[in-house]
Amino acid sequence: MASSKILLITGVSSGFGRALAQEALAAGHTVVGTVRSAQAKHDFDALSATAAFGRVLDVTDFDAIDGVVAEIEANVGPVDVLVNNAGYGHEGIVEESPLSEMRQQFDVNVVGAVAMMKAVLPYMRERRRGHILNITSMGGYITMPGIAYYCGSKFALEGISEALGQEVKPFGIAVTAVAPGSFRTDWAGRSMTRTPRSIPDYDVIFNPIRKAREEKSGRQLGDPRKAARAMLAAIAADWPPTHLLLGSDALGLVRDKLSALKDEIGAWEDVTVSTDG
């Protein structure tokens, strides 16, 4: 890396967060990582005696976030890069899934990320520099039956990232939404919550999708360490991207979605413009 930075990464116990922290440390950066237990903090601190600093923080503890960020700024140093990685997947058919599970999904994946952004922005704005990476998903572009709440949360984070980027660009702050495809992380395993099935009508459309996901878990194409290096490249770029897809599967599926959307817009163009005047 051309210059050493301080990265604040949420959710560094496993998956992308852990891989990014390790690659960033290897590249000479300082990493502050949020975890949810004292043991996890101890494990993270052990990665480097001089450059890894764990902080116990649940991103849904909204009242605590500002204080934690202020303490990091005072005791570790200026946060150059915030990486909103903390998140999880919810699997469930909409009709079967209670609203409480949707609220929890959005609290972690969206509101927690926004609270983190709001906490670092005053410092970044004052310094007229900074970079925010929001880990979204190809599920922020494409959808499939059974992960509606998850896709909804990632669509939301994509939109918030893009709009925020326009707001803070004049202050030298970049915002990048990073949308991974299928990677060998815990997303479909320990990190996923599943609403119990209750309506047989949905078996035909949903059961094959669940089966395929379970069979693929642990054998996905994507390598989290390579994803981490891609994110570090975006962080080092003079002109970071607004959107960054990771993985050939994400590239193919998102291109297909955009192509289908273009076709549908064209097919209904006459109706669309008929509402003018």
C-alpha positions as CSV (number, residue, x, y, z in Angstrom):
1,M,0.0,0.0,0.0
2,A,1.2,3.5,-0.8
3,S,0.1,4.8,2.5
4,S,-0.9,3.4,5.9
5,K,-4.4,4.0,6.9
6,I,-6.6,3.4,10.0
7,L,-9.6,1.1,9.0
8,L,-12.6,0.7,11.2
9,I,-14.3,-2.6,10.2
10,T,-17.5,-3.9,11.8
11,G,-18.0,-7.6,12.3
12,V,-14.4,-8.9,12.2
13,S,-15.0,-12.3,13.9
14,S,-15.4,-14.1,10.6
15,G,-16.1,-13.9,6.9
16,F,-15.3,-10.8,4.9
17,G,-14.6,-8.8,8.0
18,R,-11.9,-11.2,9.3
19,A,-10.4,-11.6,5.8
20,L,-10.2,-7.9,5.2
21,A,-8.7,-7.2,8.6
22,Q,-6.0,-9.8,8.1
23,E,-5.1,-8.6,4.6
24,A,-5.2,-4.9,5.7
25,L,-2.8,-5.8,8.6
26,A,-0.5,-7.6,6.2
27,A,-0.5,-4.5,4.0
28,G,0.7,-2.3,6.9
29,H,-2.6,-0.7,7.9
30,T,-4.0,-0.3,11.4
31,V,-7.4,-2.0,11.9
32,V,-10.0,-1.3,14.6
33,G,-12.5,-4.2,14.5
34,T,-15.9,-4.4,16.2
35,V,-16.9,-7.7,17.8
36,R,-19.7,-8.8,20.1
37,S,-17.9,-10.5,22.9
38,A,-14.8,-10.1,25.1
39,Q,-13.4,-13.4,23.9
40,A,-13.7,-12.3,20.2
41,K,-12.0,-9.0,21.2
42,H,-9.1,-11.0,22.7
43,D,-8.8,-13.1,19.6
44,F,-8.8,-10.1,17.3
45,D,-6.3,-8.2,19.4
46,A,-4.0,-11.2,19.1
47,L,-3.7,-10.7,15.4
48,S,-1.2,-7.8,15.9
49,A,0.3,-6.3,19.1
50,T,0.6,-2.9,17.5
51,A,-2.0,-2.6,14.8
52,A,-5.1,-4.7,15.7
53,F,-7.5,-3.1,18.1
54,G,-10.8,-4.9,19.0
55,R,-13.8,-3.0,20.3
56,V,-16.9,-4.7,21.7
57,L,-19.9,-3.2,19.9
58,D,-23.2,-4.5,18.6
59,V,-24.2,-2.2,15.7
60,T,-27.8,-2.3,16.9
61,D,-26.7,-0.6,20.1
62,F,-27.4,2.7,18.4
63,D,-26.9,4.8,21.5
64,A,-23.4,3.4,22.1
65,I,-21.9,3.9,18.6
66,D,-21.0,7.6,18.8
67,G,-19.1,7.1,22.0
68,V,-17.1,4.1,20.6
69,V,-16.2,6.1,17.5
70,A,-15.2,9.1,19.6
71,E,-13.0,6.9,21.8
72,I,-11.3,5.3,18.7
73,E,-10.6,8.8,17.3
74,A,-9.1,9.9,20.6
75,N,-7.1,6.8,21.4
76,V,-6.2,5.0,18.1
77,G,-6.3,7.9,15.6
78,P,-8.3,9.4,12.8
79,V,-10.5,6.8,11.0
80,D,-9.6,7.0,7.4
81,V,-11.8,4.2,6.2
82,L,-15.1,2.8,7.6
83,V,-16.1,-0.7,6.4
84,N,-19.7,-1.6,7.3
85,N,-19.4,-5.3,7.1
86,A,-21.5,-6.5,10.1
87,G,-24.7,-8.2,8.8
88,Y,-26.4,-11.5,8.4
89,G,-28.8,-13.3,6.0
90,H,-32.4,-14.0,6.8
91,E,-34.1,-16.9,4.9
92,G,-37.9,-17.1,4.9
93,I,-40.9,-16.8,2.7
94,V,-42.6,-13.4,3.2
95,E,-46.0,-14.7,4.1
96,E,-44.4,-17.0,6.7
97,S,-41.9,-14.5,8.2
98,P,-43.0,-12.3,11.1
99,L,-42.4,-8.5,10.8
100,S,-40.2,-8.7,13.9
101,E,-37.6,-10.7,11.8
102,M,-37.7,-8.0,9.1
103,R,-37.1,-5.3,11.7
104,Q,-34.1,-7.1,13.1
105,Q,-32.8,-7.7,9.6
106,F,-33.0,-4.0,8.8
107,D,-31.7,-2.9,12.2
108,V,-28.5,-4.8,11.6
109,N,-28.0,-4.5,7.9
110,V,-29.3,-1.0,7.3
111,V,-29.8,1.1,10.5
112,G,-26.6,-0.2,12.1
113,A,-24.6,0.7,9.0
114,V,-26.2,4.2,8.8
115,A,-25.5,4.8,12.5
116,M,-21.8,3.9,11.9
117,M,-21.7,6.3,9.0
118,K,-23.3,9.1,10.9
119,A,-20.8,8.6,13.7
120,V,-17.7,8.9,11.5
121,L,-18.9,11.6,9.1
122,P,-18.3,14.6,11.4
123,Y,-14.6,13.6,11.7
124,M,-14.2,12.8,8.0
125,R,-16.0,16.0,7.0
126,E,-13.8,18.1,9.2
127,R,-10.6,16.5,7.8
128,R,-12.0,16.8,4.2
129,R,-11.1,13.1,3.5
130,G,-12.3,9.6,4.2
131,H,-13.8,6.5,2.5
132,I,-16.8,4.5,3.5
133,L,-17.2,0.9,2.2
134,N,-20.7,-0.6,2.6
135,I,-20.7,-4.4,2.1
136,T,-24.0,-5.0,0.3
137,S,-24.6,-8.1,-1.9
138,M,-25.5,-9.1,-5.4
139,G,-28.8,-9.4,-3.5
140,G,-28.9,-5.6,-3.6
141,Y,-29.5,-5.9,-7.3
142,I,-31.0,-9.4,-7.9
143,T,-33.6,-11.3,-6.0
144,M,-34.8,-14.8,-5.5
145,P,-37.7,-16.4,-3.5
146,G,-37.0,-16.9,0.1
147,I,-34.7,-14.0,0.9
148,A,-37.0,-11.0,0.5
149,Y,-36.1,-9.3,3.8
150,Y,-32.4,-9.8,3.1
151,C,-32.6,-8.5,-0.4
152,G,-34.7,-5.6,0.8
153,S,-32.1,-4.6,3.3
154,K,-29.3,-4.8,0.7
155,F,-31.3,-2.8,-1.9
156,A,-31.8,-0.2,0.9
157,L,-28.1,0.0,1.7
158,E,-27.2,0.3,-2.0
159,G,-29.5,3.3,-2.4
160,I,-28.4,4.9,0.8
161,S,-24.7,4.5,-0.2
162,E,-25.3,6.0,-3.6
163,A,-27.2,9.0,-2.2
164,L,-24.7,9.6,0.6
165,G,-21.8,9.5,-1.8
166,Q,-23.4,12.5,-3.7
167,E,-23.8,14.4,-0.4
168,V,-20.3,14.0,0.9
169,K,-18.2,14.0,-2.4
170,P,-17.6,17.8,-2.0
171,F,-15.8,17.1,1.3
172,G,-13.4,14.6,-0.2
173,I,-15.2,11.6,1.2
174,A,-15.9,8.6,-1.1
175,V,-18.6,6.0,-0.6
176,T,-18.4,2.6,-2.2
177,A,-21.1,-0.1,-2.2
178,V,-19.3,-3.5,-2.5
179,A,-21.6,-6.2,-3.7
180,P,-20.2,-9.7,-3.4
181,G,-21.6,-12.8,-5.1
182,S,-21.3,-16.2,-3.5
183,F,-18.2,-16.5,-1.3
184,R,-16.9,-19.2,1.1
185,T,-18.1,-17.3,4.2
186,D,-20.5,-18.2,6.9
187,W,-23.4,-16.3,5.3
188,A,-25.5,-19.4,4.5
189,G,-24.4,-21.3,7.6
190,R,-23.9,-20.1,11.1
191,S,-24.7,-16.4,10.1
192,M,-28.1,-17.1,8.6
193,T,-31.4,-17.1,10.5
194,R,-34.2,-19.2,9.1
195,T,-37.9,-18.8,9.6
196,P,-39.6,-22.2,10.1
197,R,-41.7,-23.3,7.1
198,S,-45.4,-23.5,7.6
199,I,-47.3,-23.2,4.3
200,P,-46.9,-26.2,1.9
201,D,-48.0,-24.1,-1.1
202,Y,-44.5,-22.6,-1.2
203,D,-42.6,-25.9,-1.2
204,V,-42.3,-26.2,-5.0
205,I,-40.7,-22.8,-5.5
206,F,-38.6,-22.7,-2.3
207,N,-37.4,-26.2,-1.4
208,P,-35.1,-26.5,-4.4
209,I,-33.5,-23.1,-3.7
210,R,-32.8,-24.0,0.0
211,K,-31.4,-27.4,-1.1
212,A,-29.1,-25.8,-3.6
213,R,-27.9,-23.2,-1.1
214,E,-27.1,-25.9,1.5
215,E,-25.3,-28.1,-1.0
216,K,-23.1,-25.1,-2.2
217,S,-22.3,-23.8,1.3
218,G,-18.5,-24.0,1.8
219,R,-17.9,-24.7,-1.9
220,Q,-18.7,-21.3,-3.3
221,L,-16.6,-19.9,-6.1
222,G,-15.5,-16.8,-4.2
223,D,-12.4,-16.6,-2.1
224,P,-12.8,-14.1,0.8
225,R,-9.1,-13.3,0.9
226,K,-9.2,-12.3,-2.8
227,A,-12.3,-10.2,-2.0
228,A,-10.3,-8.5,0.7
229,R,-7.6,-7.6,-1.7
230,A,-10.1,-6.2,-4.2
231,M,-11.5,-4.0,-1.4
232,L,-8.0,-2.8,-0.5
233,A,-7.5,-1.9,-4.2
234,A,-10.7,0.2,-4.1
235,I,-9.5,1.8,-0.9
236,A,-6.1,2.7,-2.5
237,A,-7.7,4.1,-5.7
238,D,-7.5,7.8,-6.4
239,W,-11.1,7.6,-7.8
240,P,-12.9,4.8,-5.9
241,P,-15.9,3.2,-7.6
242,T,-19.4,4.0,-6.4
243,H,-20.4,0.4,-7.0
244,L,-18.1,-2.6,-7.0
245,L,-19.3,-6.1,-7.8
246,L,-17.2,-9.0,-6.5
247,G,-17.2,-12.4,-8.2
248,S,-18.0,-13.7,-11.7
249,D,-21.4,-15.0,-10.6
250,A,-22.4,-11.5,-9.4
251,L,-21.2,-10.0,-12.7
252,G,-23.2,-12.4,-14.8
253,L,-26.4,-12.3,-12.7
254,V,-26.4,-8.5,-12.3
255,R,-25.8,-8.0,-16.0
256,D,-28.7,-10.4,-16.8
257,K,-30.9,-8.5,-14.4
258,L,-30.1,-5.1,-16.0
259,S,-30.6,-6.5,-19.5
260,A,-34.0,-7.9,-18.5
261,L,-34.9,-4.6,-16.9
262,K,-33.9,-2.7,-20.0
263,D,-36.1,-5.0,-22.1
264,E,-39.1,-4.6,-19.8
265,I,-38.7,-0.8,-19.7
266,G,-38.7,-0.8,-23.5
267,A,-41.8,-3.1,-23.7
268,W,-43.8,-0.8,-21.5
269,E,-42.4,2.5,-22.8
270,D,-45.6,3.6,-24.5
271,V,-47.6,3.2,-21.3
272,T,-44.8,4.9,-19.3
273,V,-44.8,8.1,-21.4
274,S,-48.6,8.1,-21.8
275,T,-48.9,9.6,-18.3
276,D,-47.3,12.9,-19.3
277,G,-49.3,16.1,-19.8
